[in-house]
Amino acid sequence: MKTFYRITLPAFLVLLILNQSFKMARPDEGMFPMSEISKLDLKKAGLRMNQDNIFNPEGISLTDALVRVGGCTGSFVSNEGLMITNHHCAFGSVQAASSPANDYITNGFLARRKEDEIVAKGLTCKITQSYEDVSALVLASANQIQDPASRLLKISENIKSIEAEENKKHPGMSCEISEMFTGKTYVLFRYQIIKDVRLVYVPQRDIGEFGGESDNWEWPRHTGDFSFLRAYVAPDGSPAEYSTNNIPYTPKKHLIVNPEGVNEGDFVFILGYPGRTFRNMPARFLRYQEKYQMPYIATLYEKQIATMKLLGKDNKDLEIRVASRIKQLANVSKNYRGKLEGFKNLNLVQQKSDEDKMMANKIQEESELNANYANLMKDIDLLYNDLDSIAIQSLWFNQIFSAGEILNAASMLIETNERIASATSDDEKDKIATAGKNKLRSILTAMHKDVDIALLSAMIKDAQAFPINQKVSALQVYFKRSRSEDEIQNILKKWWGQSRMSKPAEVYAWVGSDPVLLRKSKDPILQFVYALRDQIQQAKPQALTRQGKLNQLFAAYVDAKMKISGAQFIPDANATLRLTFGNVKGYSLQDAVQYKPITTLAGMIEKAFEGGDYTLNPIIAQLFKSKSFGRYQMKDKQDVPLAILYNTDTSGGNSGSPIMDADGKLVGVNFDRAYPATINDFAWNDRYSRSIGVDIRFVLWVTEYVAKADFLLHEMKVK
């Protein structure tokens, strides 16, 4: 079990932190939006290249080589659309292409010719083209609305309207508005879309996932977490679905690979699309995460993983089908466990509560602040008291449709038909129907009877024990007499046999049917889903009011912080393009324990004797034995560097982000954080916040010596 020092702070230090935390983050901390890069002194930090070449709104820069790949980041490494990202970012597409006969998950995939590259199902790419602050437009008529729910709906309506108008102006692009500060600041991002993404090289699982879940979120690490993809477009350069007529995309910019890598202490920086951070939120938000959301989700996912592993134990086809789902759930679960440790060891909620109390006192002391924010902290407390009272029920509803694919499909069918019925033109109806069928096809392809029944029955059984004020009414009707999980499973099995939702062809035929007639259907799955949706719908007005109030309160909370500090601070990460920088650097959190920042191939060989997740690739074993390291051998030892550790500020979504050196050259691919740094989403500190990446020298060595894919090295101009 990992432990690190508990930090306790006297009141005067808490006040110091409160004052300092409002100011622009220190140079080594922060996920900086593109608008902030020009304000940084990266030369002083160690950058050698021209800082304007990182981001240049008037010309071509490194940001033009960055790609958002699904929920990850990638970067172009050739002028023929070749991209590098993480093995785990391509994992879902590899699973979709795999079968017992072609087990690409275990054996990897390599296309030696472009015509052999296969579709990376489920992956699209987005390339940031421009951005524009549209806060005034989003909030134009909303700020005059007194009712919180109506105000929130107006903001949503304005966002949709602006996005629709921008998408008409820019065909072939995706224009999306991102909230930078809740209820306060909104930025429109314009993205070029790549719809045809293909697998080029994904290493074997014993390389790309060496250490498995045992090493996930851990350091030292010896995982070759990388893969190569390629972007394709229509012959005229426009975005297009997969076609043999498509051609490789030519990016405006691609990264230069530095086969020399980096050393301890070297300056590095990262560009990418970090998911979500919550550093600007009040203590009650953090308390809800620590007390309810994280323990509930972590425990639920651990149970679901155990169930799916058991079901797939002697069934290779099922094992392949659930592999990506297990990997995703395990990643979240361990991340949440790490965060929970961080909350406890840092006493973070109490620290944040002390800050909020001091801010409340400051508001009471100053008349100008008091006039605008007198009840701010009290109102936040009241709303979270309300949220706490229904926490478990809310979390259950958030998970029930993802637990059962058949329920998800039924809900999607209902929603699609309702949208078709409300559409005003035949063209709009056709577009909704096509999109709905595509989503249904994706859900139904992943659906498996045994998995659905096992996961759903467990969740239904758990919900039957909820307190009276959090009961799920649908269960009182459909499962009232079912006292055991076996009885629940028997009902679900019966429903599965009776329901059209278990028959994909019949589901597709149902798309476009009258919602009123659909509602009257005797289909048991549909009726159960309608009952669940009805309870959600009944609670919706209250939920919208609560969400609308929080939207206003969070905006006021940020405003109050800025006024008290007299300074601006950077917005939380929100899946938009950001920069972070630091140095290759180890860390120490325990007495006499020092973690060095570079691991090597020798460490992988040592770990391989532990068994379990540490299966050693036989080709790597032979290459190590013969010391076949080529130009990737380290200068001071017969070994190959494998993973690197650095103190940049990253979060989910930075998976696959390029790690660049002082000259802007690619030296690694980010894939993880050290376990203590899982708390980064709520608090960053140079003492324990470390990110992990695969060293580019290991990537190139595996590509050349294990895959013998010299053609990729030639394409990247490193050989």
C-alpha positions in Angstrom: 0.0 0.0 0.0 1.3 3.4 -0.9 1.5 6.1 1.7 2.9 9.6 1.8 3.2 12.3 4.5 0.0 13.8 5.8 0.1 17.6 5.4 -1.3 19.6 8.3 -1.2 23.4 8.2 -1.6 26.0 10.9 -4.1 28.7 10.3 -1.6 31.4 9.1 -0.3 29.0 6.4 -3.8 28.2 5.2 -4.4 32.0 4.9 -1.1 32.3 2.9 -2.2 29.5 0.6 -5.6 31.1 0.2 -4.0 34.4 -0.9 -1.4 32.7 -3.1 -3.7 30.2 -4.8 -5.7 33.0 -6.4 -2.7 34.3 -8.3 -1.3 33.0 -11.6 0.1 29.6 -11.0 3.9 29.2 -10.7 5.7 28.4 -13.9 5.9 24.7 -13.2 2.2 24.4 -12.4 -0.8 24.9 -14.6 -2.6 23.6 -17.7 -2.4 26.9 -19.7 -4.9 27.7 -22.4 -3.5 28.9 -25.7 -4.4 32.5 -24.7 -2.0 32.4 -21.8 1.1 31.0 -23.5 2.3 34.5 -24.6 2.3 35.6 -20.9 4.7 32.8 -19.8 8.5 33.1 -19.7 9.3 29.7 -21.1 12.9 30.8 -22.0 13.6 31.3 -18.3 12.2 27.9 -17.6 14.5 26.2 -20.1 12.9 26.5 -23.6 15.5 27.0 -26.4 13.1 27.3 -29.4 11.2 30.5 -30.2 8.2 30.6 -27.9 6.0 31.9 -30.7 6.6 28.6 -32.5 4.6 26.7 -29.9 1.4 28.6 -30.6 1.0 31.2 -33.3 -2.5 32.3 -34.1 -1.2 34.1 -37.2 0.8 31.2 -38.7 1.8 27.6 -38.3 3.1 26.3 -35.0 3.5 23.1 -32.9 -0.2 23.2 -31.9 -1.1 22.4 -35.6 0.6 19.0 -35.0 -1.7 18.2 -32.1 -4.8 16.0 -32.5 -7.6 15.0 -30.1 -8.0 11.3 -30.8 -11.3 10.1 -29.2 -10.8 11.0 -25.5 -7.0 11.1 -25.8 -4.4 13.3 -27.4 -2.2 12.4 -30.4 0.4 14.1 -32.6 1.4 14.0 -36.2 4.9 12.6 -36.8 5.0 12.7 -40.6 3.5 14.6 -43.5 1.5 11.6 -44.5 -0.9 11.7 -41.5 1.0 9.3 -39.3 0.1 9.9 -35.7 1.5 8.6 -32.4 -0.7 8.1 -29.3 -1.0 5.6 -26.5 -1.6 1.9 -26.8 -4.5 2.2 -24.4 -6.1 5.0 -26.5 -6.2 2.6 -29.5 -7.2 -0.4 -27.4 -11.0 -0.1 -28.0 -10.4 0.0 -31.8 -8.0 -3.0 -31.6 -10.6 -4.9 -29.6 -13.3 -4.1 -32.2 -11.1 -5.4 -35.0 -10.2 -8.6 -33.0 -11.7 -12.1 -32.9 -10.5 -15.4 -31.6 -9.0 -16.0 -35.1 -7.3 -12.6 -35.3 -6.5 -11.7 -31.7 -4.8 -8.3 -32.3 -5.2 -7.5 -28.6 -2.7 -10.2 -27.6 -0.6 -10.3 -30.7 -0.6 -6.7 -31.8 -1.2 -5.3 -35.3 1.2 -4.1 -38.0 0.3 -2.9 -41.5 3.4 -3.0 -43.7 1.6 -1.2 -46.5 -0.9 1.6 -46.3 -3.5 -0.5 -48.1 -3.2 -3.0 -45.2 -4.1 -0.5 -42.5 -7.5 -1.2 -41.0 -10.3 1.1 -39.7 -9.8 2.2 -36.1 -13.5 1.8 -35.2 -14.9 4.5 -32.9 -12.0 6.9 -33.4 -12.2 10.3 -34.9 -9.7 13.2 -34.8 -10.2 16.9 -34.0 -7.6 19.5 -34.8 -7.9 22.9 -33.2 -8.1 25.6 -35.8 -9.1 28.7 -33.9 -10.9 30.0 -30.8 -13.0 33.0 -29.7 -14.4 34.2 -26.4 -18.2 34.2 -26.8 -19.1 34.7 -23.1 -21.1 37.9 -23.9 -23.2 36.0 -26.5 -23.8 33.0 -24.4 -24.9 35.1 -21.4 -26.6 37.8 -23.5 -30.2 37.3 -22.3 -29.5 34.7 -19.6 -28.3 37.1 -16.9 -31.6 38.9 -16.9 -33.5 35.8 -16.0 -34.2 35.3 -12.3 -35.3 31.7 -12.3 -32.1 29.6 -12.1 -33.5 26.7 -14.1 -34.8 29.0 -16.9 -31.4 30.8 -16.9 -29.5 27.5 -17.3 -31.9 26.5 -20.2 -31.3 29.8 -21.9 -27.5 29.4 -21.6 -27.9 26.0 -23.2 -30.2 27.3 -25.9 -27.7 30.1 -26.7 -24.8 27.7 -26.9 -26.7 25.4 -29.3 -27.7 28.4 -31.4 -24.2 29.8 -31.7 -22.7 26.4 -32.4 -25.3 25.7 -35.1 -24.7 29.1 -36.8 -20.9 28.5 -36.7 -21.2 25.0 -38.1 -23.2 26.4 -41.0 -20.5 29.0 -41.6 -17.7 26.3 -41.5 -18.9 23.1 -43.2 -16.5 20.2 -42.6 -15.6 21.6 -39.2 -16.9 21.1 -35.7 -17.6 24.2 -33.8 -18.0 23.7 -30.0 -18.4 26.0 -27.1 -16.5 25.1 -23.9 -17.2 26.5 -20.5 -13.9 27.8 -19.0 -15.3 29.1 -15.7 -18.7 27.7 -14.7 -21.5 30.1 -15.4 -19.0 32.8 -16.3 -16.7 32.3 -19.3 -17.4 30.5 -22.6 -15.0 30.0 -25.5 -15.9 28.8 -29.0 -13.4 26.4 -30.5 -13.3 25.5 -34.2 -12.0 22.0 -35.0 -11.1 20.3 -38.3 -12.5 16.8 -38.2 -10.9 13.6 -39.4 -13.4 10.8 -39.8 -11.2 8.1 -41.3 -8.6 6.9 -38.8 -6.8 3.7 -39.3 -4.5 1.4 -37.3 -0.9 1.3 -38.4 1.1 -0.3 -35.6 -0.1 -1.4 -32.2 2.5 -3.5 -30.3 1.6 -6.8 -28.6 -0.2 -6.5 -25.3 2.8 -7.8 -23.3 4.6 -4.6 -24.5 1.8 -2.0 -24.7 0.3 -3.1 -21.4 3.2 -4.7 -19.6 2.4 -4.6 -15.9 -1.4 -4.5 -16.5 -3.5 -3.2 -13.7 -0.8 -4.1 -11.2 1.3 -1.2 -12.5 -1.5 1.1 -13.6 -1.0 4.6 -12.0 2.3 3.3 -10.5 6.0 4.3 -10.6 8.5 2.8 -11.5 6.8 1.8 -14.8 7.9 -0.3 -17.7 5.0 -0.1 -20.1 5.4 0.5 -23.9 2.2 2.4 -24.0 2.3 3.7 -27.6 0.6 3.0 -31.0 0.6 4.5 -34.5 -2.5 5.6 -36.4 -3.0 7.3 -39.7 -5.5 10.0 -40.6 -7.2 9.9 -44.0 -9.4 12.4 -45.9 -11.2 12.5 -49.2 -9.1 13.2 -52.4 -10.2 16.9 -52.2 -9.0 17.1 -48.6 -12.4 17.2 -47.0 -13.4 15.0 -44.0 -14.9 11.7 -45.2 -15.9 8.3 -43.8 -13.7 5.3 -44.6 -13.2 4.7 -48.3 -10.5 3.0 -50.3 -10.4 6.2 -52.4 -9.3 8.3 -49.4 -5.8 9.6 -49.2 -3.5 10.2 -46.2 -4.1 13.6 -44.6 -1.3 16.2 -44.9 -1.0 18.1 -41.7 0.0 21.8 -41.5 2.8 20.7 -39.1 4.2 17.5 -37.8 6.6 16.9 -34.9 10.3 16.1 -35.4 11.4 13.1 -33.4 14.5 13.3 -31.3 16.0 9.8 -31.1 18.5 11.0 -28.5 15.7 11.5 -25.9 16.1 13.4 -22.6 18.1 13.1 -19.4 17.3 13.8 -15.7 16.8 17.5 -15.1 16.0 18.4 -18.8 13.3 20.9 -19.5 10.2 19.3 -21.2 6.7 20.6 -22.2 3.5 19.0 -23.2 0.6 20.0 -25.4 -2.7 18.1 -25.1 -6.3 18.0 -24.3 -6.6 17.4 -20.5 -10.1 16.2 -19.5 -11.4 17.8 -16.3 -9.9 19.3 -13.2 -11.7 20.9 -10.2 -9.2 23.1 -8.5 -11.5 26.2 -8.6 -14.4 24.5 -6.8 -15.6 25.0 -3.2 -15.0 22.5 -0.4 -18.5 21.1 -0.6 -17.9 19.9 -4.1 -14.8 18.1 -3.0 -16.6 16.6 0.0 -19.3 15.2 -2.3 -16.6 13.5 -4.4 -14.8 12.1 -1.4 -17.9 10.9 0.5 -20.2 9.7 -2.2 -19.2 9.7 -5.9 -15.7 8.2 -5.8 -16.3 5.4 -3.3 -19.6 4.4 -5.0 -18.1 4.3 -8.5 -14.9 2.6 -7.4 -16.7 -0.1 -5.6 -19.3 -0.6 -8.4 -16.7 -0.9 -11.1 -14.6 -3.3 -9.1 -17.6 -5.6 -8.7 -18.4 -5.3 -12.4 -14.8 -6.1 -13.4 -14.8 -9.2 -11.3 -18.1 -10.3 -12.8 -16.9 -9.8 -16.4 -13.6 -11.5 -15.8 -15.4 -14.5 -14.3 -17.8 -14.7 -17.3 -14.9 -14.4 -19.8 -12.6 -16.9 -18.0 -13.3 -19.9 -20.3 -14.9 -17.9 -23.2 -12.3 -16.3 -25.5 -14.8 -14.5 -27.6 -16.4 -12.9 -24.6 -13.0 -12.2 -23.1 -12.1 -10.1 -26.2 -15.5 -8.4 -26.2 -15.2 -7.1 -22.7 -11.5 -6.4 -22.7 -11.8 -2.7 -23.5 -14.7 -2.2 -21.0 -12.7 -3.9 -18.2 -9.7 -1.8 -19.0 -11.7 1.5 -18.9 -13.5 0.6 -15.6 -10.3 -0.6 -14.0 -8.6 2.7 -15.0 -11.3 4.8 -13.4 -11.6 2.6 -10.3 -7.9 2.7 -9.5 -7.8 6.4 -10.2 -10.6 7.0 -7.8 -8.9 4.9 -5.1 -5.8 7.0 -5.6 -7.8 10.2 -5.3 -9.4 9.0 -2.1 -6.0 8.3 -0.6 -4.9 11.7 -1.7 -8.0 13.3 0.0 -7.2 11.5 3.2 -3.5 12.0 3.3 -3.6 15.7 2.3 -6.7 16.3 4.5 -7.7 18.2 1.4 -11.4 18.7 2.1 -10.6 20.2 5.5 -7.9 22.5 4.0 -10.4 23.7 1.4 -13.1 24.2 4.1 -10.7 26.3 6.0 -10.0 28.4 2.9 -13.8 28.8 2.3 -14.4 29.9 5.9 -11.7 32.5 5.6 -13.1 33.7 2.3 -16.6 33.9 4.0 -15.1 36.0 6.8 -13.4 38.3 4.3 -16.8 38.8 2.6 -18.4 39.7 5.9 -15.6 42.2 6.8 -15.7 44.2 3.5 -18.9 46.0 2.6 -18.4 45.9 -1.1 -17.9 42.1 -1.1 -20.7 41.7 1.4 -23.1 43.5 -0.9 -22.6 41.0 -3.7 -21.6 37.7 -1.9 -23.2 37.8 1.6 -25.0 34.5 1.3 -22.6 32.8 -1.1 -21.1 30.1 1.1 -24.4 29.5 3.0 -26.3 29.0 -0.3 -23.6 26.5 -1.6 -24.0 24.6 1.7 -27.8 24.4 1.4 -27.6 23.1 -2.1 -25.1 20.4 -1.3 -27.2 19.3 1.7 -29.9 18.7 -0.8 -27.6 16.8 -3.1 -26.2 14.7 -0.3 -29.7 13.6 0.7 -30.2 11.9 -2.7 -26.6 11.0 -3.6 -26.8 7.2 -3.9 -30.0 7.3 -5.9 -28.5 9.9 -8.3 -25.3 7.9 -8.7 -27.3 4.7 -9.4 -29.4 6.4 -12.1 -26.2 7.7 -13.7 -24.8 4.2 -13.9 -27.8 1.9 -14.6 -27.9 2.5 -18.4 -24.2 2.0 -18.9 -24.3 -1.2 -16.8 -26.9 -2.7 -19.1 -26.3 -2.2 -22.8 -29.9 -3.4 -23.6 -31.3 -0.7 -21.3 -29.0 1.8 -23.0 -30.2 0.7 -26.5 -33.9 1.0 -25.4 -33.3 4.5 -24.0 -31.5 5.5 -27.2 -34.4 4.2 -29.3 -36.9 6.1 -27.3 -34.9 9.3 -27.5 -34.3 9.0 -31.2 -38.0 8.5 -32.0 -38.9 11.4 -29.8 -36.4 13.6 -31.7 -37.6 12.4 -35.1 -41.3 13.2 -34.1 -40.4 16.7 -33.1 -38.2 17.4 -36.2 -39.6 20.0 -38.7 -38.3 18.7 -42.0 -37.8 15.3 -43.7 -34.1 16.0 -44.1 -33.8 16.6 -40.4 -35.8 13.5 -39.6 -33.5 11.4 -41.9 -30.3 12.8 -40.2 -31.7 12.0 -36.8 -32.7 8.5 -37.9 -29.3 7.8 -39.4 -27.4 9.1 -36.4 -29.7 7.1 -34.1 -29.2 3.8 -36.0 -25.4 4.3 -35.9 -25.5 4.8 -32.2 -27.8 1.8 -31.7 -25.5 -0.3 -33.9 -22.5 0.6 -31.7 -24.4 -0.3 -28.5 -26.0 -3.5 -29.8 -22.7 -4.7 -31.2 -21.2 -4.5 -27.7 -24.2 -6.0 -26.0 -23.9 -9.5 -24.5 -26.8 -11.3 -22.7 -24.8 -12.9 -19.9 -22.9 -9.7 -19.1 -26.0 -7.5 -19.2 -28.0 -9.8 -16.9 -25.2 -10.2 -14.4 -24.4 -6.5 -14.1 -28.0 -5.4 -14.1 -29.1 -7.9 -11.5 -26.4 -6.8 -9.1 -27.3 -3.1 -9.5 -31.0 -3.9 -9.0 -30.3 -5.9 -5.9 -28.2 -3.1 -4.4 -31.0 -0.5 -5.2 -33.6 -2.5 -3.3 -31.7 -1.7 -0.1 -31.7 2.1 -0.7 -33.3 4.2 2.1 -37.0 5.1 1.6 -36.3 8.6 0.4 -34.0 7.3 -2.4 -36.1 4.3 -3.6 -36.2 3.5 -7.3 -39.9 3.3 -8.0 -39.6 1.1 -11.1 -38.0 -1.6 -9.0 -41.0 -1.5 -6.6 -43.2 -2.4 -9.6 -41.1 -4.9 -11.6 -39.0 -6.5 -8.9 -41.1 -6.1 -5.7 -41.2 -9.8 -4.9 -37.6 -10.6 -6.1 -35.6 -11.0 -2.9 -32.5 -12.7 -4.3 -30.1 -11.9 -7.2 -31.0 -15.3 -8.7 -34.7 -14.3 -8.8 -33.8 -11.0 -10.4 -31.7 -12.8 -13.0 -34.5 -15.1 -13.9 -36.8 -12.2 -14.6 -34.2 -10.5 -16.8 -33.6 -13.7 -18.7 -37.3 -14.0 -19.3 -37.4 -10.4 -20.5 -34.5 -10.9 -22.8 -36.3 -13.8 -24.6 -39.5 -11.7 -24.9 -38.0 -8.4 -25.9 -37.4 -7.1 -29.4 -34.5 -5.1 -27.9 -32.4 -8.3 -27.9 -32.8 -8.6 -31.7 -30.8 -5.9 -33.5 -32.6 -6.1 -36.8 -36.0 -5.5 -35.1 -34.6 -2.6 -33.1 -33.4 -0.9 -36.3 -36.8 -1.4 -37.9 -38.3 0.3 -34.9 -36.4 3.6 -35.6 -38.9 6.2 -36.7 -42.0 4.6 -35.2 -44.6 6.7 -33.4 -43.4 7.5 -29.9 -47.0 7.1 -28.6 -47.3 3.6 -30.0 -43.8 2.7 -28.8 -44.9 3.8 -25.3 -47.9 1.4 -25.5 -45.7 -1.5 -26.5 -45.8 -4.6 -24.3 -42.1 -5.1 -24.6 -40.8 -5.7 -21.1 -37.4 -4.0 -21.5 -39.0 -0.9 -23.0 -41.6 -0.7 -20.3 -38.9 -1.0 -17.6 -36.8 1.7 -19.3 -39.9 4.0 -19.6 -40.5 3.5 -15.8 -36.9 4.5 -15.1 -37.0 7.5 -17.4 -40.3 8.6 -15.8 -38.7 8.9 -12.4 -35.8 10.8 -13.9 -38.2 13.1 -15.7 -40.2 13.7 -12.5 -37.1 14.8 -10.7 -35.8 16.9 -13.7 -37.4 20.3 -12.7 -35.8 20.2 -9.2 -32.5 19.0 -10.7 -32.5 21.8 -13.2 -33.2 24.4 -10.6 -30.4 23.0 -8.4 -28.0 22.9 -11.3 -29.0 26.4 -12.4 -28.3 27.7 -8.8 -25.0 26.0 -8.7 -24.1 27.4 -12.1 -24.6 30.9 -10.7 -23.0 30.2 -7.3 -19.8 28.7 -8.9 -19.5 31.8 -11.1 -19.9 34.0 -8.0 -17.4 31.9 -6.1 -14.7 32.4 -8.8 -15.5 36.1 -8.9 -15.2 36.5 -5.2 -11.9 34.7 -5.2 -10.5 36.9 -7.9 -11.6 40.1 -6.1 -10.2 39.0 -2.8 -6.8 38.1 -4.4 -6.8 41.0 -6.9 -5.5 38.6 -9.5 -6.7 36.3 -12.3 -6.1 32.6 -12.4 -6.2 29.9 -15.0 -9.5 28.0 -15.7 -9.8 24.3 -14.8 -9.0 21.9 -17.6 -12.0 21.1 -19.8 -10.8 19.0 -22.8 -9.5 22.0 -24.7 -5.9 22.4 -25.9 -3.5 23.3 -23.0 0.2 23.6 -22.4 2.1 22.4 -19.3 5.9 22.4 -18.7 8.5 21.2 -16.2 11.5 19.0 -15.9 12.4 15.3 -15.9 12.4 14.8 -12.2 12.1 12.1 -9.6 10.5 12.4 -6.2 10.6 11.2 -2.6 7.6 10.9 -0.2 8.9 8.4 2.3 11.9 8.3 4.4 14.9 6.8 2.5 12.8 6.1 -0.6 13.9 8.0 -3.7 12.2 7.4 -7.1 14.5 8.1 -10.0 13.0 9.6 -13.1 14.1 7.1 -15.8 13.4 3.4 -16.0 15.1 0.9 -18.3 14.6 -2.3 -20.2 16.5 -4.1 -17.5 13.7 -3.2 -15.1 11.1 -4.9 -17.4 13.3 -8.0 -17.4 13.5 -8.0 -13.6 9.7 -7.5 -13.2 9.0 -10.3 -15.6 9.9 -12.9 -13.0 7.0 -11.7 -10.8 4.4 -13.4 -13.0 0.8 -12.2 -13.2 0.6 -9.0 -15.3 4.3 -9.1 -16.0 4.5 -11.5 -19.0 7.7 -10.8 -20.9 7.6 -10.6 -24.7 9.9 -13.4 -25.9 11.4 -11.2 -28.7 12.3 -8.6 -26.1 13.8 -11.2 -23.8 16.1 -12.5 -26.6 17.1 -9.0 -27.7 18.0 -8.1 -24.1 20.0 -11.3 -23.7 22.0 -10.5 -26.9 22.3 -6.8 -26.0 20.9 -5.8 -29.3 20.2 -2.2 -28.5 21.7 -0.4 -31.5 21.8 3.4 -31.4 19.2 3.5 -28.6 21.6 2.2 -26.0 22.2 4.5 -23.1 25.6 6.3 -23.0 26.5 5.1 -19.5 25.2 1.5 -19.6 24.2 -1.4 -21.8 20.4 -0.8 -21.6 17.5 1.1 -23.3 15.6 3.8 -21.5 12.0 2.8 -21.2 9.8 5.3 -19.2 10.3 8.8 -17.9 8.9 10.8 -15.0 8.4 14.6 -15.0 6.7 17.3 -13.0 4.3 18.7 -15.6 0.7 19.3 -14.7 -1.5 16.7 -16.5 -4.9 15.0 -16.2 -7.1 12.6 -18.0 -7.2 13.4 -21.7 -3.4 14.0 -21.7 -3.0 10.3 -22.5 -1.1 10.3 -25.8 0.2 13.8 -25.4 3.6 14.4 -26.9 6.4 15.1 -24.5 8.7 17.7 -26.2 12.2 18.9 -25.3 13.6 22.4 -25.2 13.8 22.5 -29.0 10.2 21.3 -29.5 11.2 17.8 -30.6 9.3 14.7 -29.6 11.1 12.8 -26.8 8.2 10.7 -25.4 4.5 10.0 -25.2 2.6 10.8 -22.0 0.4 8.0 -20.6 -0.2 8.2 -16.9 0.5 9.8 -13.5 2.2 8.4 -10.4 -0.3 7.1 -7.9 0.0 10.1 -5.4 -0.6 12.4 -8.4 -4.1 11.0 -9.1 -5.2 13.8 -6.8 -3.9 16.3 -9.4 -7.4 17.0 -10.6 -8.1 18.7 -7.3 -4.6 19.8 -6.1 -1.2 20.0 -7.7 2.1 20.1 -5.8 5.7 19.7 -7.1 6.4 17.4 -4.2 4.2 14.5 -5.4 2.7 15.5 -8.8 4.5 13.5 -11.4 3.4 12.4 -14.9 4.7 9.3 -16.7 5.5 8.8 -20.4 7.1 6.2 -22.6 10.6 7.3 -23.7 10.8 7.8 -27.5 14.0 5.7 -27.6 12.0 2.7 -26.4 9.3 3.4 -28.9 11.8 3.5 -31.7 13.7 0.5 -30.4 10.5 -1.6 -30.3 9.4 -0.4 -33.7 12.8 -1.2 -35.3 13.9 -4.3 -33.4 10.7 -6.0 -32.3 8.3 -5.1 -35.1 11.0 -4.7 -37.7 9.0 -1.8 -39.1 11.9 0.3 -40.4 9.5 1.9 -42.9 7.9 3.8 -40.1 11.3 5.1 -38.9 12.0 6.2 -42.5 8.7 7.9 -42.7 9.5 9.8 -39.4 12.9 10.5 -40.8 14.8 9.0 -37.9 16.5 6.4 -40.0 
